[in-house]
Amino acid sequence: MASKYIILPDATKDLVLDTIGDAADAAASAGKLNFYDANDVLLGTLTLADPAFGASAAGVKTLDTIPAAVPAVADGTATYFTITDGDDTLVYTGSVGVTGSGEACELNTVEFVTGIDNFITLHTLTWE
């Protein structure tokens, strides 16, 4: 049996991605970017700009302003992140990696150490 999939034009991808991005701004306060380890331990949280994302283009949506630093609140290795709205409603979950890894959210290091800041180098939401 052939695999089943759909192909969307960029304009439709952008519409979907813009809707997802808007969900991060749905609450009265700004959304959040949270980093977790494989055991679901929260390693760090930062508040996003409001609005969090710029407009989608060609199936890619990028954080409008990349926050300067993520303060670590626990020690561990980040394996995934969540984006929530300001009321902590989950918008989406994604993969974490170091700069150049191609993951949805790239950091200078995925190792979080309490009291030391990590830095986001790239965050994109991509529809392939």
SULQUI-V329830 format. One record per residue. PHI is phi in whole degrees, 0 to 359 (* if undefined). PSI is psi in whole degrees, -180 to 180 (* if undefined). Layout:
BEGIN
PHI|PSI, PHI|PSI
END
This chain:
BEGIN
*|137, 290|150, 289|153, 248|130, 202|168, 238|153, 241|126, 250|142, 289|158, 305|-38, 299|-38, 287|-41, 303|-44, 297|-40, 299|-46, 296|-47, 296|-38, 295|-36, 294|-42, 297|-46, 300|-40, 298|-31, 297|-31, 293|-22, 256|11, 293|-30, 277|170, 294|-30, 255|167, 293|155, 287|176, 227|150, 245|118, 243|137, 248|137, 228|156, 266|-178, 296|-19, 262|15, 66|25, 277|128, 290|121, 260|-28, 186|150, 222|142, 221|152, 273|133, 277|165, 295|163, 229|101, 283|154, 283|-35, 238|154, 277|179, 292|145, 289|146, 217|126, 55|37, 79|18, 229|134, 234|131, 237|147, 307|135, 295|-45, 229|122, 275|117, 303|151, 295|-43, 205|154, 249|109, 287|129, 284|133, 250|-7, 205|161, 270|140, 161|179, 254|119, 291|131, 242|-20, 203|168, 228|163, 233|150, 249|127, 236|160, 280|-179, 295|-16, 263|11, 68|23, 279|127, 297|130, 258|-50, 197|165, 236|146, 209|178, 271|153, 238|143, 203|178, 279|166, 309|129, 89|-1, 283|-21, 86|3, 288|165, 299|-36, 232|122, 250|137, 237|161, 297|-31, 206|148, 267|-2, 275|119, 258|131, 231|124, 310|130, 91|-7, 244|136, 276|144, 256|158, 235|130, 279|130, 254|-20, 195|140, 216|116, 228|151, 246|114, 237|136, 254|115, 262|*
END
